[in-house]
Amino acid sequence: MKPFALIIALASVTLGFAENACEHCAVSETSGKSCALTQSLPTYFSIQKALANDDFEGARIAARKSEMSCSDDDKECCASMAQNLADIAASESIESARKTFKSLSDALIAELEANTAESDDLVYKMFCPMAFANTGGAWLQDSDDLRNPYYGATMLKCGMPQAVFGKTE
């Protein structure tokens, strides 16, 4: 039992570091750096759709197929996103994948908010106030058809749109 507790503690520290690194990266966006946003969104949307469909293995496969290359300008934040993707790929349950997906979502939302001009396509920010024991959770979608990745079929339509990013010409 002690090794399991150690693994959980290390995972919590790793996730906390990943969130802090991306918050730092987002804050320093005034210099024009991007945190691999265009590389990560297609993979992210694949994972979001899989989790919304309760397709645990599909989410793991999508995370495993991601290929992020980090420039020197965004290496710290990009590496933390890559770690989130690796953690989803290695998840042993859909619940743990969803928890890590929230960390990835928070990081990408911060990046998208700091780099609104970077998305040529529309990206929708959604929010479910009931997720994670009523603390709430936001995520991104490539469609305005709300599909909750934190609950899947249990409460697929639980949530509300919060913002739209990208060119709305």
C-alpha positions as CSV (number, residue, x, y, z in Angstrom):
1,M,0.0,0.0,0.0
2,K,2.9,2.4,0.7
3,P,4.2,2.3,-2.9
4,F,0.8,3.2,-4.2
5,A,0.5,6.2,-1.8
6,L,4.0,7.3,-3.0
7,I,2.9,7.1,-6.6
8,I,-0.2,9.1,-5.9
9,A,1.8,11.7,-4.1
10,L,4.4,12.0,-6.9
11,A,1.6,12.3,-9.5
12,S,0.0,15.1,-7.5
13,V,3.3,17.0,-7.3
14,T,3.9,16.4,-11.1
15,L,0.4,17.7,-12.0
16,G,0.8,20.7,-9.7
17,F,4.2,21.5,-11.3
18,A,2.6,21.2,-14.8
19,E,-0.2,23.6,-13.9
20,N,2.2,26.1,-12.4
21,A,4.6,25.9,-15.4
22,C,1.8,26.6,-17.8
23,E,0.4,29.4,-15.7
24,H,3.9,30.9,-15.8
25,C,4.1,30.4,-19.5
26,A,0.7,32.0,-20.0
27,V,1.7,35.0,-17.9
28,S,4.8,35.6,-19.9
29,E,2.9,35.6,-23.2
30,T,3.5,39.4,-23.6
31,S,6.7,38.4,-25.3
32,G,4.7,36.6,-28.0
33,K,5.6,33.1,-27.1
34,S,3.2,30.3,-27.9
35,C,2.9,27.1,-25.9
36,A,2.6,24.7,-28.8
37,L,-1.1,25.7,-29.1
38,T,-1.5,24.7,-32.7
39,Q,0.2,21.4,-32.2
40,S,-1.8,20.4,-29.2
41,L,-5.4,21.4,-30.1
42,P,-6.1,18.6,-32.6
43,T,-4.9,15.9,-30.1
44,Y,-6.8,17.7,-27.3
45,F,-10.0,17.7,-29.3
46,S,-9.6,13.9,-30.0
47,I,-9.2,13.3,-26.2
48,Q,-12.1,15.5,-25.3
49,K,-14.4,13.7,-27.7
50,A,-13.3,10.3,-26.5
51,L,-13.9,11.2,-22.9
52,A,-17.3,12.6,-23.7
53,N,-18.1,9.3,-25.4
54,D,-16.8,7.4,-22.3
55,D,-14.1,5.9,-24.6
56,F,-11.3,5.5,-22.2
57,E,-9.0,3.5,-24.6
58,G,-9.7,6.1,-27.3
59,A,-8.5,8.9,-25.0
60,R,-5.4,7.0,-24.1
61,I,-4.6,6.2,-27.8
62,A,-5.1,9.9,-28.8
63,A,-2.8,11.0,-26.0
64,R,-0.2,8.4,-27.0
65,K,-0.2,9.5,-30.6
66,S,0.5,13.2,-29.8
67,E,3.8,14.5,-31.2
68,M,4.7,17.8,-29.5
69,S,7.9,19.5,-30.4
70,C,8.9,22.3,-28.1
71,S,10.8,25.4,-29.2
72,D,13.3,27.0,-26.8
73,D,10.9,29.8,-26.2
74,D,8.1,27.6,-24.8
75,K,10.0,24.5,-23.7
76,E,8.9,24.6,-20.0
77,C,5.2,25.0,-20.7
78,C,5.2,22.7,-23.7
79,A,7.0,20.0,-21.6
80,S,4.3,20.2,-18.9
81,M,1.6,19.8,-21.5
82,A,3.5,16.9,-23.0
83,Q,3.6,15.4,-19.5
84,N,-0.2,15.8,-19.1
85,L,-0.6,13.9,-22.4
86,A,1.8,11.2,-21.2
87,D,-0.2,10.9,-18.0
88,I,-3.4,10.5,-19.9
89,A,-1.9,7.8,-22.1
90,A,-0.7,6.0,-19.0
91,S,-3.9,6.4,-17.0
92,E,-5.3,3.3,-15.4
93,S,-8.9,4.6,-15.2
94,I,-11.2,7.0,-17.0
95,E,-11.5,9.0,-13.8
96,S,-7.7,9.6,-13.6
97,A,-7.7,10.4,-17.3
98,R,-10.5,13.0,-16.7
99,K,-8.6,14.5,-13.8
100,T,-5.4,14.9,-15.9
101,F,-7.5,16.2,-18.8
102,K,-8.7,19.0,-16.5
103,S,-5.1,20.0,-15.9
104,L,-4.4,19.9,-19.6
105,S,-7.6,21.9,-20.2
106,D,-6.6,24.6,-17.7
107,A,-3.2,25.0,-19.4
108,L,-4.6,25.2,-22.9
109,I,-7.3,27.6,-21.9
110,A,-4.7,29.9,-20.3
111,E,-2.7,29.7,-23.5
112,L,-5.6,30.3,-25.8
113,E,-6.7,33.3,-23.7
114,A,-3.2,34.7,-23.9
115,N,-3.0,34.0,-27.7
116,T,-6.5,34.6,-29.0
117,A,-5.2,35.5,-32.5
118,E,-3.4,32.2,-32.9
119,S,-6.5,30.1,-33.7
120,D,-7.8,30.3,-37.2
121,D,-10.7,28.1,-36.4
122,L,-13.4,28.7,-33.8
123,V,-12.7,27.1,-30.4
124,Y,-15.4,27.0,-27.8
125,K,-14.7,27.2,-24.0
126,M,-17.3,25.2,-22.0
127,F,-17.8,25.0,-18.3
128,C,-19.5,22.4,-16.0
129,P,-20.1,23.7,-12.5
130,M,-20.8,20.2,-11.1
131,A,-17.5,18.6,-12.2
132,F,-15.0,17.5,-9.6
133,A,-17.2,17.6,-6.6
134,N,-18.9,20.9,-7.6
135,T,-15.6,22.8,-7.9
136,G,-16.2,23.0,-11.7
137,G,-14.2,22.3,-14.7
138,A,-13.7,24.1,-18.0
139,W,-12.7,22.5,-21.3
140,L,-12.4,23.4,-25.0
141,Q,-14.3,22.0,-28.0
142,D,-14.1,22.5,-31.7
143,S,-17.9,22.6,-31.9
144,D,-20.6,24.5,-30.1
145,D,-22.5,21.2,-29.4
146,L,-21.7,20.8,-25.7
147,R,-20.3,17.4,-24.9
148,N,-19.0,17.1,-21.3
149,P,-15.7,15.1,-21.1
150,Y,-15.8,15.0,-17.3
151,Y,-19.1,13.1,-17.1
152,G,-19.6,11.4,-20.5
153,A,-23.0,9.7,-20.9
154,T,-23.9,10.3,-17.3
155,M,-24.4,14.0,-17.9
156,L,-23.3,14.6,-21.5
157,K,-25.0,18.0,-21.8
158,C,-24.1,19.3,-18.3
159,G,-22.5,22.7,-18.7
160,M,-22.6,26.0,-20.5
161,P,-20.6,27.9,-23.1
162,Q,-18.3,30.5,-21.6
163,A,-16.4,31.9,-24.6
164,V,-15.5,31.6,-28.2
165,F,-12.0,32.0,-29.5
166,G,-10.7,32.5,-33.1
167,K,-11.8,34.4,-36.1
168,T,-15.5,35.1,-36.1
169,E,-15.6,37.0,-39.4
